[in-house]
């Protein structure tokens, strides 16, 4: 009985933290509207922090644990290229192939946002 109570007390902050976040999901498309396999970057426009997700076989991606935006449009999605290394450098870089409009994600919500490449 005591172990159950202790487990519930210790787990409560973790569940509360999840409730204070939002999730983002969508599909990546090429410029013609065909679903594509790609790497998608979620950018927090307030903090400039980024997270990456690879699309699955259905071109779907998902991010969880994002901080909700208190004042509207906080996030943007980018479709990024495979990493390439510039000659004379050891730093891998990625190019942005397409981006979404900025969007909001409220506490406890799932924001559905698709992203499309702007070049082939």
CORGIKA-V430430 format. One record per residue. N is the residue number from 1. SS is DSSP state (~ for helix, > for strand, _ for the rest). PHI is phi in whole degrees, -180 to 180 (999 if undefined). BURIAL is # if it has 24 or more other C-alpha atoms within 12 Angstrom, else .. Layout:
n=N ss=SS phi=PHI burial=BURIAL
n=N ss=SS phi=PHI burial=BURIAL
This chain:
n=1 ss=_ phi=999 burial=.
n=2 ss=~ phi=-66 burial=.
n=3 ss=~ phi=-64 burial=.
n=4 ss=~ phi=-62 burial=.
n=5 ss=~ phi=-64 burial=.
n=6 ss=~ phi=-65 burial=.
n=7 ss=~ phi=-61 burial=.
n=8 ss=~ phi=-64 burial=.
n=9 ss=~ phi=-66 burial=.
n=10 ss=~ phi=-72 burial=.
n=11 ss=~ phi=-81 burial=.
n=12 ss=~ phi=-57 burial=.
n=13 ss=~ phi=-61 burial=.
n=14 ss=~ phi=-65 burial=.
n=15 ss=~ phi=-67 burial=.
n=16 ss=~ phi=-65 burial=.
n=17 ss=~ phi=-65 burial=.
n=18 ss=~ phi=-66 burial=.
n=19 ss=~ phi=-69 burial=.
n=20 ss=_ phi=-89 burial=.
n=21 ss=> phi=-116 burial=#
n=22 ss=> phi=-134 burial=#
n=23 ss=> phi=-123 burial=#
n=24 ss=> phi=-127 burial=#
n=25 ss=> phi=-143 burial=#
n=26 ss=> phi=179 burial=#
n=27 ss=> phi=-132 burial=#
n=28 ss=> phi=-99 burial=#
n=29 ss=> phi=-127 burial=#
n=30 ss=_ phi=-82 burial=#
n=31 ss=_ phi=-67 burial=.
n=32 ss=_ phi=-94 burial=.
n=33 ss=_ phi=96 burial=.
n=34 ss=_ phi=-85 burial=.
n=35 ss=> phi=-60 burial=.
n=36 ss=_ phi=-132 burial=#
n=37 ss=_ phi=-85 burial=#
n=38 ss=_ phi=-162 burial=#
n=39 ss=> phi=-106 burial=#
n=40 ss=> phi=-114 burial=#
n=41 ss=> phi=-113 burial=#
n=42 ss=> phi=-99 burial=#
n=43 ss=> phi=-113 burial=#
n=44 ss=> phi=-84 burial=#
n=45 ss=_ phi=-70 burial=.
n=46 ss=_ phi=-86 burial=.
n=47 ss=_ phi=-106 burial=.
n=48 ss=_ phi=66 burial=.
n=49 ss=_ phi=-77 burial=.
n=50 ss=> phi=-132 burial=.
n=51 ss=> phi=-131 burial=#
n=52 ss=> phi=-120 burial=#
n=53 ss=> phi=-146 burial=#
n=54 ss=> phi=-88 burial=#
n=55 ss=_ phi=-74 burial=#
n=56 ss=_ phi=-90 burial=.
n=57 ss=_ phi=-65 burial=.
n=58 ss=_ phi=-103 burial=.
n=59 ss=_ phi=69 burial=#
n=60 ss=> phi=-91 burial=#
n=61 ss=> phi=-137 burial=#
n=62 ss=> phi=-154 burial=#
n=63 ss=> phi=-128 burial=#
n=64 ss=> phi=-128 burial=#
n=65 ss=> phi=80 burial=#
n=66 ss=> phi=-76 burial=#
n=67 ss=> phi=-78 burial=#
n=68 ss=_ phi=-70 burial=#
n=69 ss=_ phi=-88 burial=#
n=70 ss=_ phi=-80 burial=.
n=71 ss=_ phi=-129 burial=.
n=72 ss=_ phi=92 burial=.
n=73 ss=_ phi=-69 burial=.
n=74 ss=_ phi=-117 burial=#
n=75 ss=> phi=-120 burial=#
n=76 ss=> phi=-145 burial=#
n=77 ss=> phi=-108 burial=#
n=78 ss=> phi=-124 burial=#
n=79 ss=> phi=-95 burial=#
n=80 ss=> phi=-116 burial=#
n=81 ss=_ phi=-75 burial=#
n=82 ss=_ phi=-65 burial=.
n=83 ss=_ phi=-67 burial=.
n=84 ss=> phi=-128 burial=.
n=85 ss=> phi=-108 burial=.
n=86 ss=_ phi=-73 burial=.
n=87 ss=_ phi=-55 burial=.
n=88 ss=_ phi=85 burial=.
n=89 ss=_ phi=-130 burial=.
n=90 ss=_ phi=-111 burial=.
n=91 ss=_ phi=-95 burial=.
n=92 ss=> phi=-76 burial=.
n=93 ss=> phi=-124 burial=.
n=94 ss=_ phi=-129 burial=.
n=95 ss=_ phi=-105 burial=.
n=96 ss=> phi=-84 burial=#
n=97 ss=> phi=-94 burial=#
n=98 ss=> phi=-175 burial=#
n=99 ss=> phi=-146 burial=#
n=100 ss=_ phi=-90 burial=#
n=101 ss=_ phi=-69 burial=.
n=102 ss=_ phi=-71 burial=.
n=103 ss=> phi=-150 burial=#
n=104 ss=_ phi=-102 burial=#
n=105 ss=_ phi=-145 burial=#
n=106 ss=_ phi=-83 burial=#
n=107 ss=_ phi=-55 burial=#
n=108 ss=_ phi=73 burial=.
n=109 ss=_ phi=-99 burial=.
n=110 ss=> phi=-110 burial=#
n=111 ss=> phi=-92 burial=#
n=112 ss=> phi=-98 burial=#
n=113 ss=_ phi=-142 burial=#
n=114 ss=_ phi=-88 burial=#
n=115 ss=> phi=-136 burial=#
n=116 ss=> phi=-129 burial=#
n=117 ss=_ phi=-69 burial=#
n=118 ss=_ phi=-107 burial=.
n=119 ss=_ phi=-135 burial=.
n=120 ss=_ phi=-96 burial=.
